[in-house]
Amino acid sequence: MAAMHGTIKRLVSEKGFGFILADDGNEYFFHNSACTNASFNDLREGQAVTFEKGQGPKGPRAESVKTV
């Protein structure tokens, strides 16, 4: 599967998760354990990322999140 592109829309640092607004217009949940090339604490809202689309128990989620 090809990597998707998006920007970090919202971070909930105290709980270790956030949401990515993808270029396809959809929003994807991600957990801090999905970050592969940067620490979750170094991420900022509005930052460009790539990710793989996955499916979690509550809907679509981002996996293998990488900063651009």
C-alpha positions in Angstrom: 0.0 0.0 0.0 1.3 3.5 -0.9 2.0 5.9 1.9 -0.6 8.6 2.5 0.1 12.2 3.2 -1.4 14.6 5.7 -0.9 17.0 8.6 -1.3 16.6 12.3 -4.6 18.2 13.2 -4.7 17.7 16.9 -2.4 16.2 19.6 -3.5 15.0 23.0 -0.1 14.8 24.6 -1.1 13.8 28.1 -2.9 10.7 26.7 -0.4 9.9 23.9 -2.5 10.1 20.8 -3.6 12.5 18.1 -5.4 12.9 14.8 -4.1 13.4 11.2 -6.0 15.2 8.5 -5.1 13.3 5.4 -4.9 14.8 1.9 -7.9 12.6 1.0 -10.0 14.7 3.4 -10.4 12.0 6.1 -9.2 12.2 9.7 -7.1 9.3 11.1 -6.5 8.5 14.8 -2.9 7.6 15.7 -1.3 6.4 18.9 2.2 7.5 20.0 3.4 3.9 19.4 2.7 4.4 15.6 5.5 7.1 15.3 8.5 5.5 13.5 11.1 8.2 12.9 10.3 10.8 15.5 9.3 11.0 19.2 5.7 11.7 19.8 6.7 14.6 22.1 8.6 16.2 19.1 5.4 16.3 16.9 3.5 19.6 16.5 0.0 20.4 15.2 0.2 21.4 11.5 3.3 19.3 10.9 3.4 17.3 7.6 3.5 13.5 8.0 3.2 10.3 5.9 1.5 7.2 7.2 0.0 3.9 6.3 -3.8 3.5 6.5 -5.0 1.0 9.0 -8.2 0.0 10.8 -8.6 0.2 14.6 -11.4 -1.0 16.8 -13.2 2.4 16.6 -12.5 3.2 12.9 -9.6 4.2 10.6 -6.2 4.8 12.1 -2.8 5.8 11.0 0.1 3.4 11.3 3.9 3.9 10.7 3.6 7.7 11.1 6.7 9.5 9.8 7.5 13.1 9.7 8.3 14.6 6.3 
